[in-house]
Amino acid sequence: MVDLMVDQELDELRREFLAESADKVREMEASVDGGRSMESIERVTYLAHQLKGSGGSYGFERISSEAAEVEKAAERLLQGENDVLESVREHVAALRDEIEKQAKALR
């Protein structure tokens, strides 16, 4: 009985994490699509870094690795490599897809 309660509580925390992650990804998409100001790309890097660190804590290794790819690509963009913008978009889309997949699995 205790194990069931712990599992239910963990699943609730994981659902909350995924909901917050989806919000962060929407913000990343808006930042990338809305313009490429230094501040917006720095925000993408920051959000990706947060997801990279916390994804694994909840058992979402794929979310963590996709967020790491977003972070790396955004950092390259900040360094002036303008040809990586599409890569940032692709990684953000892959991150969004993985979050949606995991959220469906927890329903």
Secondary structure, DSSP 4 states (H G I P E B T S, - for coil): -HHHHHHHHHHHHHHHHHHHHHHHHHHHHHHHHS---HHHHHHHHHHHHHHHHHHGGGT-HHHHHHHHHHHHHHHHHHTT-GGGHHHHHHHHHHHHHHHHHHHHHT-
